[in-house]
Amino acid sequence: MSDSPPPDPTPGGVPTPHRRRPRYPGRNPRRFEDKYKERDPQRFQETIEKVLASGKTPAGTHRPILVPEILDLLSPSPGEVAVDCTLGYGGHAEAILHRLQPGGRLVALDTDPLELAKTEARLRAAGWTAASFTAVKSNYAGLPKVLSNLGLESAHVILADLGLSSMQIDDPQRGFSVKFEGPLDMRMDPTRGPTAAGLLQRLDAPALARLLVENADEPQAHRLAPALAGRSFATTAALSEAIRLALAALHVASITEVQLTVRRVFQALRIAVNDEFSALETLLRHLPGCLAPGGRVAVLTFHSGEDRRVKKAFEAGRQAGLYAAIAEEVIRPSAEEQRANPRSSPAKLRWAKRTAP
Ligand SMILES: C[S@@+](CC[C@H](N)C(=O)[O-])C[C@H]1O[C@@H](n2cnc3c(N)ncnc32)[C@H](O)[C@@H]1O
């Protein structure tokens, strides 16, 4: 098979001129922009299968985590209303949609207008019409308003799969990645609020240190913050380099420790830029009011700051008589799932069931 991208037909059906394959060293492209086959799974299924078999996530896609477990816990049934608070690539959404038929409806939220539009188009092309599937660009903190705008009182099933999608992480232009150079942005909704670069420039050292502790338990926070706060970093690579230099000056030599610190600083900034803890706390407060009697909710978290909040809110809800039952233990991806999809490794699933009248 030729390695050149096939010509795209124009709307009039006339093929555009032949384009040369992007140039990259080695057999396989490394840069996100060059992975045109992975980003077009409909046309290059064979490539997708090879990438999946190697334990990687094809560029521009996302692999849903703990799907059978989530379906089992949430038990979406024909005719019910379900909410996916975090549509992403739509993997969980589509699995739930199938279980809701006939007669059920899924409302899916995402704060990212770029990926939301693509996923909605993909699900529409797969045959999900407005009768069964509604996509809404919204922060999940606004779930009660989304439901009331749609004339819905509550949902039987609610899912939230927190954090970032692989599409967001892997696209250097979104500025989330420690691995690839891109603008230091990190906004899930690029139409709103300051970027990570803007935030860093605005913060003084004590405020940055607090943020690094609160959002990522960074042990070097107080020593590192003076080297980063108030400075202007245009790219992810410039920030990584500044962290490495600051750690070298602090005599932190372990490569693992340096890599972990870079990751923790990125995580802390991302959480702050997107106001993630405040959105999660608001959602957790609203959940009992958004669930129908006997309704089920599941939340997938990816770090201790998220899991702590979910655990606390579910326990408080049970004590207040709002939840009839909650997860006693977290559910983790099996060793097999973690091997097949290493990005699933940190995931923890908790669930709760609304009291019935
Ligand atoms: C881990 S991905 C979800 C993947 C999805 N379950 C799937 O199967 O493809 C998380 C998604 O949640 C979205 N998100 C994160 N915080 C959000 C918030 N506060 N409100 C709405 N969406 C949010 C992100 O933009 C991202 O698309």
The ligand as a Tripos MOL2 file, in Angstrom:
@<TRIPOS>MOLECULE
LIG
   27    29     1     0     0
SMALL
NO_CHARGES

@<TRIPOS>ATOM
      1 C1        -10.9370   11.4180   30.0190 C.3       1 LIG1
      2 S1        -11.7800   12.3630   28.8200 S.3       1 LIG1
      3 C2        -13.2950   11.5060   28.6020 C.3       1 LIG1
      4 C3        -13.1790   10.3770   27.6420 C.3       1 LIG1
      5 C4        -14.4980    9.7060   27.3180 C.3       1 LIG1
      6 N1        -15.0680    9.0540   28.4620 N.3       1 LIG1
      7 C5        -14.3650    8.7480   26.1630 C.2       1 LIG1
      8 O1        -14.8400    7.6020   26.2630 O.co2     1 LIG1
      9 O2        -13.8130    9.1260   25.1280 O.co2     1 LIG1
     10 C6        -12.2800   13.7420   29.7400 C.3       1 LIG1
     11 C7        -13.0880   14.7650   28.9470 C.3       1 LIG1
     12 O3        -13.7180   15.5920   29.9030 O.3       1 LIG1
     13 C8        -13.6950   16.9120   29.4650 C.3       1 LIG1
     14 N2        -13.7600   17.7480   30.6690 N.ar      1 LIG1
     15 C9        -12.8410   17.9160   31.6210 C.ar      1 LIG1
     16 N3        -13.2780   18.7420   32.5780 N.ar      1 LIG1
     17 C10       -14.5520   19.0820   32.2290 C.ar      1 LIG1
     18 C11       -15.5500   19.8990   32.8430 C.ar      1 LIG1
     19 N4        -15.3310   20.5520   33.9870 N.pl3     1 LIG1
     20 N5        -16.7400   19.9900   32.2200 N.ar      1 LIG1
     21 C12       -16.9830   19.3400   31.0480 C.ar      1 LIG1
     22 N6        -16.0610   18.5620   30.4270 N.ar      1 LIG1
     23 C13       -14.8660   18.4420   31.0140 C.ar      1 LIG1
     24 C14       -12.3870   17.0380   28.7120 C.3       1 LIG1
     25 O4        -12.4570   18.1130   27.8030 O.3       1 LIG1
     26 C15       -12.2930   15.6730   28.0500 C.3       1 LIG1
     27 O5        -12.8670   15.6960   26.7880 O.3       1 LIG1
@<TRIPOS>BOND
     1     1     2 1
     2     2     3 1
     3     2    10 1
     4     3     4 1
     5     4     5 1
     6     5     6 1
     7     5     7 1
     8     7     8 2
     9     7     9 1
    10    10    11 1
    11    11    12 1
    12    11    26 1
    13    12    13 1
    14    13    14 1
    15    13    24 1
    16    14    15 ar
    17    14    23 ar
    18    15    16 ar
    19    16    17 ar
    20    17    18 ar
    21    17    23 ar
    22    18    19 1
    23    18    20 ar
    24    20    21 ar
    25    21    22 ar
    26    22    23 ar
    27    24    25 1
    28    24    26 1
    29    26    27 1
@<TRIPOS>SUBSTRUCTURE
     1 LIG1         1 GROUP 0 **** ****
